[in-house]
Amino acid sequence: MRKFKIITLGCKVNQAESELIATRLSSLDWQPADSPGEADVCVINTCAVTQKAAMQSRQAVRQAIHANPEACVVVTGCYAETIPRLS
């Protein structure tokens, strides 16, 4: 059984987009995971509106990678668009 975890930072637009991603994955028979460590795919919907949000976005990506190095980590949202490479 394939599992996904979605971590959402930021605004209501990100929340709505994350719900849409979850709905789509569920329709393809993916199951939600309780944590990034259990997921085959971890989607992080990032934010860069403030410096704090950008820092939290970087931390979320690093934590997901650390929790499950074998998982596919997908980074989306405004932080991913404005800063495509994590430092």
C-alpha angles and dihedrals in degrees: 000000000000116000134198136193124199122199114191126197127179136008138013090263089061090047091052092046091049091051089051091050091049092049092050094048091047090052087056090055097260115144125218115250123218093225140011088252090066097044130101088199126027116193116197114194102200138201132208102176092114134022089247092053091050090051091049090050092054090047093050091053093048092046092051092050091047093047093054118008090179094058125095106246113204117194118198137156133069097311090055090050097047098039109026095178122057115225 
